[in-house]
Amino acid sequence: MANKFATKFGVVMAAAGSAVGLGNVWRFPYLAGQNGGGAFLLIYLVCILFVGMPIVLSEFVIGRRSGQNALEAMRTLSGSHRWDWLGIMCVVCGILFISFYIVIAGWCVRYLSLSIFHAALPDIANTLIALALNVGIIWFGVEKGIERISTLLMPLLLIILLMLVIRSLTLPGSGEGLKFLFTPDFSKITPSVFMAAISQAFFTLSIGLGCMLTYAAYMKKNQNLIATATQVVGIDTLVAIVAGIAIFPAVFSLGFSPAEGPQLVFSVLPAVFAEMPGGSIFMVLFYILLLIAAITSSISMQEVAVAYFDEQRHMPRRKAILLTTGIIIVLSVLCTISCNSSINLCGRSLFDWFDYLTSKFMMPIGGLAFAIYLGWFYPLKDTREELQQGSNLKPWFWHTFLWTIRIIVPIAILAIFINGLLA
Ligand code: PFF
């Protein structure tokens, strides 16, 4: 990760690069499909606004105020070791997260090679290729270069998605898909829809595991935190909705089931590309871009752990990269195998367990802890001062933010948790 971001735009792009990834294009559509479409979208947007956005800002404040990684940041601000568990949980969460995330990045490699060579390697090879790309970038320290490249390429991903939108919307019977995505059927709102929506908010915004906090540690004091958070959240939400509009009309028109699950995007999109002139070229380009979007996210996850071993355990950086990579290889290979076999633990494959544990537990608990710490334990005048640096903090915004992190975020997360566990 960069040591200091040179421009304000660079920060927005790096944080957006972490946020925009498989979560938007792969996970959002399949969860929306499984959880009632419009009903899910509505709850998801509420979660983004009232839980996601305040936690992004909380992580920004803690990160920039301390200028440290998650563990050290909490030590610096609290002046004690009482919050160490939070820093450790962030590191563990980062490792578990990348171990299943890289498997999906491997699916992009698989579909890329299918679209170019009409043949694919075994899944474990695809996972390892994706991981090699990720580690190569971190090893050679070219994240800055990648950020620059992704600044150029991400708009291209959006353009291809928009082309898919046009194609998808002009398929016969596509209106059904739009209706599905934008008309909430309130009878579909259940505790598990809330649980899915909140986990998606954490997943897609890269919050609750100190990733946004780490980025903020590299921000300058004249960076407007509120504007930056709004832009990152805005871009991320926009990409997810555009992906939804690209997918659901095609799902209905081409006779797929919206509730197909994790394979949804990978089975529907090739069918849409097949209906487009020059579709095979766009398909190759699309998977390349999606893979890049995935890698800009996965490097930020591994960085949470690398920074810990490097700064906290005084391990040379390359040794930290080797150690974390070794752990990730073992876990991600196990995840890949678990996806393709019937072996499971209490009804879930290892892959599902990692997704479940990170986005439904660790990240919400992490986000809750960051919000509670800032809202109830850290001196309010310091938080206010940090938010004011580089921005024109309006009193109404300050009060809304404060009471959101003090009351709304904790109640929402706990209620969804308890409900989800009882359901
Ligand atoms: N936000 C990324 C996505 O939507 O694909 C995933 C992610 C990146 C989660 C970085 C967590 C993280 F630290």
Boltz pocket constraint, residues with backbone or C-beta under 6 A from the ligand:
constraints:
  - pocket:
      binder: B
      contacts: [[A, 18], [A, 19], [A, 20], [A, 21], [A, 22], [A, 23], [A, 24], [A, 97], [A, 202], [A, 203], [A, 204], [A, 205], [A, 206], [A, 207], [A, 209], [A, 211], [A, 293], [A, 297], [A, 298], [A, 300], [A, 301]]
      max_distance: 6.0
